[in-house]
Amino acid sequence: MTTLAPSHFEQIAEIAMGRWGLNLTDRKMQLVSNRLAKFLYKSRFNDVQEYLEHLEAEADEEDMLVFFDVLSTNVTSFFRERKHFDYLQREFYTPLAQGNLTTPGRRIRIWSAACSTGPEPYSLAIHAIDHLPDLDTWDFKILATDLSNSAIQDARRAVYPFKMVEDLDRGLLKRHFLRGRGKQAEMVRVAPHVRCLVTVGRLNLMDSWPIRGPFDVIFCRNVMIYFDKPTRQRLVVRLYDLLRGGGLLAIGSAETLSGLDSQFRTVEPSVYVK
Ligand SMILES: C[S@@+](CC[C@H](N)C(=O)[O-])C[C@H]1O[C@@H](n2cnc3c(N)ncnc32)[C@H](O)[C@@H]1O
């Protein structure tokens, strides 16, 4: 097992924080070292020094995003952290369906910020179809963004190993996924009536956001965990500003807004309302 030189790790941590807000503490050194070794083995670079010199001297945005993929984690799954979907069903779709709640112009906007390869926004779309009757009479759209080029490519393709969906309810699977044939038999694709509700784009949460909002719901889950406190603080204020009054923010169950200065009201652990 090789380990990075501390000076190289420092240089990497500086780039990761400056560009993407990723907080690479010393505890991440071995992980970064392993991932980098794997990447370098397949690359044209002879060693870390050469790669870092390339990044500093001549890397363009695409090169930097390849480096981001080396460092970042995009683990995700369909209907991850089910309780957020249950909350949405109970407190949003059911009152909307019963006429006890309404949105201006019957417009519903949801943002999956840091959507990874797509299971999160597609789960949100499937969930809306299944819990808001006559969804097509609503102006309903989901925006799905991530920084990783490879993740958003996967999100746009919406093709996944069957293994990722095998534990979902059979009826749901049948209604909203297409099973591959022949060589693709072990793959599924999200069905067109679900895909058409989701727009996938690239966005760095650290940069300015060319997004108008307001959103009714923002899922920003399992990404803040990689940021330091000042970065989380800035992010939370910006998310708050993009929600409409009464709008909902879900963060990952392992994350919290406690210790941050925000006007959000906690309604459940990891669920907040403006
Ligand atoms: C662990 S995944 C979480 C995916 C999904 N939200 C979920 O909970 O299943 C974290 C994602 O955050 C993205 N990410 C990390 N830093 C980011 C940044 N600065 N801007 C946008 N996305 C970022 C990564 O590319 C990755 O896809």
The ligand as a Gaussian input file, in Angstrom:
#p B3LYP/6-31G(d) Opt

LIG

0 1
 C      -22.894000      10.575000      -1.801000
 S      -23.535000      11.361000      -3.226000
 C      -25.199000      11.728000      -2.719000
 C      -26.208000      11.467000      -3.810000
 C      -27.668000      11.634000      -3.418000
 N      -27.965000      12.976000      -3.014000
 C      -28.053000      10.671000      -2.330000
 O      -28.222000      11.067000      -1.182000
 O      -28.175000       9.468000      -2.616000
 C      -22.729000      12.950000      -3.155000
 C      -22.765000      13.701000      -4.473000
 O      -22.385000      15.053000      -4.235000
 C      -21.721000      15.518000      -5.380000
 N      -20.940000      16.717000      -5.031000
 C      -19.863000      16.817000      -4.209000
 N      -19.426000      18.077000      -4.153000
 C      -20.247000      18.810000      -4.943000
 C      -20.307000      20.175000      -5.302000
 N      -19.432000      21.064000      -4.855000
 N      -21.309000      20.588000      -6.137000
 C      -22.207000      19.694000      -6.616000
 N      -22.190000      18.386000      -6.323000
 C      -21.220000      17.947000      -5.499000
 C      -20.867000      14.331000      -5.824000
 O      -20.502000      14.416000      -7.189000
 C      -21.813000      13.160000      -5.532000
 O      -22.535000      12.779000      -6.678000

